[in-house]
């Protein structure tokens, strides 16, 4: 592999808070594993909310322009850092059940503008249209991501949307999730703090090691959760034994074994997850974009599916 792997740490917490502490630990291990590292403290940055103007989508569909946001704040610099990185570790504090709002403001602007399937289709169209300009390669390359959710509460139900919402960060651009940790109530014991430090070190080493592997070769080593794709625990019930993972949008079957609950998902359903390329490709049909690519749509679709392991 040419050059060092770039690992970016995004700290959505305080400059010297718990998020930064464990992010530093993870990135120190990543650096020891041979990576080039950088941390951005977003609390020092201005990230406006998305105003829904659609300018980024018009740029994407223009055939000539690269994807940019028209708002003048610090968003674009952070977006550039994310796209330039090979791996990203995102740490965010839980304030009211879920991550701090600044994270969502970034995700709302970054995600729709960099939907991997949307970019793949538009780039293919550009390549087939004389005079058009291809998208920047960094938009289409593979990115790996890991998440750190930090909460003060001692009980899980006070941080219940932490990891769920962190998973939205890399969803649209189809980042491969390597690891995640839900750290809360660590003031309770030194043992718990020591374990969190060990988990953060493991996260830093692991994301560097994973970058040399294909997506299908990257195994999950942390808490398996209920969903086999996002590894979160929350499920949406509808009064039957069919349940839905709210992060992935996939359906499974709930079964009781005594007092234990188990949810099983078919391989077909798992592949439809919003966290996998097939899921975001499916979304393009749902959004009614198929006619835009005409007879080329099916050809493009099969080409992208064949590259799922490396995108």
C-alpha angles and dihedrals in degrees: 000000000000115000131348124311111252115226116189122197117205113198112196091173133076119310092251100019133116094279091056091044095058093037089056091050092050094047093047088059091046090052091048087053089058103268130135108236140198135173126207119198102211093191086076091052134080113233113174122204119260111270094200094237094143094222093131091054092048090052090050092051094042094085090219110056132070120233113275137154116237094214116103108228138093096288096096094053091052091045089052091051092051093049093046092051124086094206131022130197112196122197122187135169122234110231105161106015091296139049123297113283095246088071091057091047089056094044093050090058101035100042104055091039092053104036101158095217092046091050093047093053094044093047091050089050090050092051090052094047118080112236096019122123122231119240119259110279092231089067092058101038124103119270127190122208140188129188136219118192115191124194136167097214120100095217128070095228091067091059097035097132097041102099093027092062095038087061088065090068096077099022103098096043088045099238113183108242110223103173144349136190132198106206117180140142091022091152087076096079144356088232091062092048092049091052092050090051090051091048092051092050090049090049092055095049094042099054091054092048091047094055092073091056133078115252092254090054094056109098127200114246103170133073105325094213120191099288112067092211109044093018092220122137106223120103132182114233125206103181095272134079089265113096133180131220104230092207099048100028092225129134128233140172120254119216133178122223103186104300093340124098123213128183120198125198125193118235088246091057093045090055089055092062117129086234091064129069094244089058096053090043089055089052091062090063091046090054091054096244096131095094090056090069097039117187090355094066098087092043091052092045094055091046092054094045089055090056097048093112094059104032 
